[in-house]
C-alpha cells in the first residue's frame, strides 16, 4: 500500500445545506478530502496536482439529512479505542496536533487551540467510518461535518474538515500539505480551534479526521 492517496477526479459537486455551501472535490478511494464552509459565505476546495494514478470514485451524492442511527459494527473490523494520554487525547492525536501546528508555524501562522469537543467529534466520526465501512464527508444518513458540529452543540462562524486514510499520522499530514485543498484548511488564518481524531482499522490503516472552526 502506498502512502500518498492524492490522485483526484476532475469532477466537482456543489451542495447546499441550509446556510452552508460547500464544494467537494471527488478523490480516489482511500483518498483525501477537504471541505471549507462559512456561515453565509461560499467556500471552496482547490484541486491538487494528481499524484499516483488510481481507479477514481464518484463523489457521493448527499441524501436528505435524517436523525443519525447508532453506529453498527461491520465485518471489516472495528478496533478498540486506544489509550489516552493525560491530556485526554491519544499519543497519535497528540503527534498529529503537533505536526499540524508545526506546519502552521513554518508558514508564519499562530497555533490552533485544541478543542476537546471537536476531538470527540473527530474520534467518533473516524470510528464510525471504520465500523460502517465508508469514507466521506457525509455519513450514511447524509449528515455533513457542519450538521454533526451543530448536533454536538459546537458553534462556529467558519468550519472545515480534512479526512485521510494513510499508513501513519506523519504520512497523512505530509499528504495533506501536498494537496492544495487540504493545505488551505491547515493554513487558513481564520481558523482558531481544531479537533483531531485518529483511529486505526483492523488492517492497520490510520484514519485521520481534522475538524477546524472559527468561533
C-alpha positions in Angstrom: 0.0 0.0 0.0 1.4 3.4 -1.0 1.2 6.3 1.4 0.1 9.0 -1.0 -3.6 9.0 -1.9 -4.0 12.3 -3.8 -5.0 11.4 -7.3 -8.1 13.4 -7.9 -11.2 13.1 -10.2 -11.8 16.1 -12.4 -15.4 16.4 -11.1 -16.9 18.7 -8.5 -20.3 18.9 -6.9 -21.9 21.8 -5.2 -24.0 21.1 -2.2 -26.4 23.5 -0.4 -27.2 22.7 3.3 -29.2 25.5 4.9 -26.8 28.4 5.2 -23.8 26.3 4.5 -22.5 26.0 0.9 -19.5 23.8 0.2 -17.7 22.5 -2.9 -16.5 18.9 -2.6 -13.8 17.5 -4.9 -14.0 13.8 -5.6 -10.9 11.8 -5.0 -9.7 8.2 -5.4 -10.8 5.5 -3.0 -8.9 5.8 0.3 -8.1 9.4 -0.7 -8.0 12.7 0.9 -11.0 15.1 1.1 -11.3 18.7 2.1 -14.2 21.0 2.7 -14.4 24.6 3.7 -17.6 26.5 4.8 -18.6 29.7 6.5 -21.9 30.8 7.9 -23.3 32.6 4.8 -20.3 32.6 2.5 -19.4 30.0 0.0 -16.2 28.0 0.5 -14.0 26.0 -1.9 -11.7 23.1 -2.1 -8.9 23.6 -4.6 -7.8 20.7 -6.7 -4.3 19.4 -6.2 -1.9 18.1 -8.9 -2.8 14.4 -9.3 -0.3 12.0 -7.7 -0.1 8.3 -8.2 -3.0 7.4 -10.7 -5.6 5.1 -9.3 -9.2 4.0 -10.1 -11.3 7.0 -9.3 -14.6 7.1 -7.4 -17.6 9.3 -8.0 -18.3 11.8 -5.2 -21.1 10.6 -3.0 -24.4 12.5 -3.5 -25.7 13.5 -0.1 -29.2 12.3 0.9 -31.7 14.2 2.9 -30.4 14.5 6.4 -32.1 12.3 8.9 -31.6 11.6 12.6 -28.4 9.6 12.8 -28.6 6.0 13.9 -26.4 4.3 16.4 -23.2 3.2 14.5 -23.1 -0.5 13.9 -20.1 -2.8 13.5 -19.1 -4.1 10.1 -17.2 -7.3 9.3 -14.3 -5.2 8.2 -13.5 -5.0 11.9 -13.6 -2.1 14.3 -10.9 -1.7 16.8 -10.9 -0.9 20.5 -10.2 2.7 21.4 -6.5 3.4 22.0 -5.4 4.5 25.4 -5.4 8.3 26.0 -2.7 10.5 27.4 -3.0 12.6 30.5 -4.3 15.4 28.2 -7.3 13.3 27.2 -6.0 12.5 23.7 -4.1 9.6 22.3 -0.4 9.7 21.5 -1.1 9.6 17.8 -3.6 12.5 18.2 -1.0 14.5 20.2 1.5 13.9 17.4 -0.9 14.9 14.7 -1.8 18.1 16.6 1.9 18.9 17.0 2.6 18.3 13.3 -0.3 20.5 12.2 0.7 23.4 14.3 4.4 22.9 13.2 3.2 23.3 9.6 1.3 26.5 10.6 4.3 27.9 12.5 6.5 27.2 9.4 4.2 29.4 7.4 4.0 32.2 9.9 0.7 31.3 11.4 -0.3 31.1 15.1 -1.0 27.7 16.6 -4.6 26.4 16.7 -6.1 25.7 20.1 -7.2 22.2 20.8 -10.9 21.9 21.2 -11.9 18.7 23.1 -15.5 18.8 21.8 -14.1 18.7 18.3 -11.6 16.0 19.3 -14.5 13.7 20.4 -16.5 14.6 17.3 -13.5 13.7 15.1 -12.8 10.5 17.0 -16.4 9.3 16.8 -16.5 10.1 13.1 -13.3 8.2 12.4 -14.5 5.2 14.3 -17.9 5.3 12.6 -16.3 5.3 9.1 -14.3 2.2 10.2 -17.4 0.5 11.8 -19.7 1.1 8.8 -17.0 0.8 6.1 -17.4 4.2 4.3 -15.1 7.2 3.7 -16.8 10.5 3.0 -17.6 13.9 4.5 -21.2 12.7 4.6 -22.2 9.8 6.8 -24.7 7.2 5.6 -27.6 9.3 6.9 -26.4 12.2 4.7 -25.2 14.5 7.6 -22.3 16.8 6.8 -19.5 17.9 9.1 -21.4 21.1 9.8 -24.6 19.1 10.7 -22.6 17.0 13.1 -21.0 20.0 14.7 -24.3 21.6 15.3 -25.8 18.4 16.7 -22.9 18.3 19.1 -23.6 21.9 20.2 -20.5 23.3 18.6 -20.9 26.8 17.3 -18.8 28.4 14.7 -18.6 31.3 12.1 -16.5 29.2 9.8 -15.6 25.5 9.7 -13.7 22.9 7.7 -12.8 19.2 7.7 -9.9 17.2 6.4 -10.1 13.4 6.1 -7.3 10.9 5.4 -6.6 7.2 5.3 -2.9 6.6 5.4 -0.1 4.5 7.0 0.6 6.9 9.8 -0.3 10.4 11.1 3.0 11.7 9.8 2.3 10.4 6.3 -1.2 11.8 6.5 0.0 15.2 7.4 2.5 15.2 4.6 -0.2 14.2 2.2 -2.5 16.9 3.5 0.2 19.5 2.9 0.9 18.2 -0.6 -2.7 18.7 -1.5 -3.8 22.3 -2.1 -7.3 22.0 -0.7 -6.2 20.3 2.5 -3.2 22.6 2.8 -5.6 25.6 2.6 -7.6 24.2 5.5 -4.5 23.7 7.6 -3.1 27.1 6.8 -6.3 29.0 7.0 -5.6 32.1 9.1 -9.3 32.4 10.1 -9.4 29.2 12.0 -8.7 29.4 15.7 -9.5 25.9 17.0 -9.1 22.3 15.9 -10.0 18.8 16.9 -8.1 15.8 15.6 -9.3 12.2 15.8 -7.1 9.2 14.9 -8.4 5.7 14.7 -6.9 2.5 13.2 -8.8 -0.3 11.5 -8.2 -4.0 11.7 -5.9 -3.9 8.7 -3.7 -1.2 10.2 -4.8 1.7 8.1 -4.9 5.0 10.0 -7.9 7.3 9.7 -7.2 10.9 10.5 -10.0 13.4 10.9 -9.2 17.1 11.3 -12.1 19.4 12.3 -11.5 23.2 12.1 -13.6 26.1 13.4 -13.5 29.8 13.9 -15.7 31.0 16.7 
